Amino acid sequence: MGTAKVAITIDDETLQRLDRLVKEHVFPNRSKAIQEAVQDKIKRLEKTRLARECMKLNPSYEKALAEEGISEDVTEWPEY
């Protein structure tokens, strides 16, 4: 996977906290820390979006849709 260099603007307090984490070897450098933070944020946003979409589902309708045609098929299934 390729990488791209970008420039960001960050407030002084956040930068000081970030530098402290780098100094404490929580992250190897600023770049890696910011990259991981962005990746984590994107993952959380994607999970939130999935949860919102799932809440739109109608359980009764989904069950009926899943069971559609099963009653005829069950009689044709072999016994084990």
N, C-alpha and C positions, 0 to 999 in steps of 0.2 A: 504494500500500500504506500502510495506517495505521500509526501508531506508538503505543506506550503508555509512560507513565512508570512506572518501577519503582524500588524502593529495594533496595539490596543491602548486605551486610556484607562487608567485605574486610579482610584483615590489613594492618597498617601497612607492612610491608616490600613487599608486593605493590603497595600504593597508591603508595609512593614510587617504585617502579620504573615504574609506569604514568605517574605525573606526569613522570618523567624523559623518557619517550618522547614525551609531549605537548609538553614544553618543547623537545625536539629536533626537533619538527615531523614525527615519524613518524606521528602521528595528530593531527587537528585539535583533539580534545578527549577527555575521559575517556569520554563517552557513546559516541562513535564507536569508540573502542578496544575497549570492552567489547562493543559490538554485534558487531564483526568477530570478536572472540575466541569469542563464543558461536556465531556462524554457522559458523566454522571447526570448532569442536568437534562441532557437530551433523553437519556433512558427514562428518567422520572417523568418527563413530559409525555413520552410515548406510552408509558404504562397508564398515566392519567387519562390519556385520550382513549385507550382501549377500554378502561373502566367506564368512561362516559358512554362509549358506544354500546357496551354490554347492558348498561342501564336502560337503553332505549328498547331492548328486546322485550317482547311480550311472552312470558313463560308458557302460557296456555297455548298460544299460537305456535310457538316453537315446538312444543310437545306434540301437538296435533300434526304438524308438518313432518316431524321425525317419525311418527307412528303411521303416517299415511301409507296405506297399502300393506301394512304388516299383517293385518288380520287374515288376508288371503294367503300370504306367504307362509304363515305359521303352520297351516295344515299341510303344506308341501314339504316342510323340513323333515329330514329323517330323524328318527329317535336314536340316541346314543346310549 
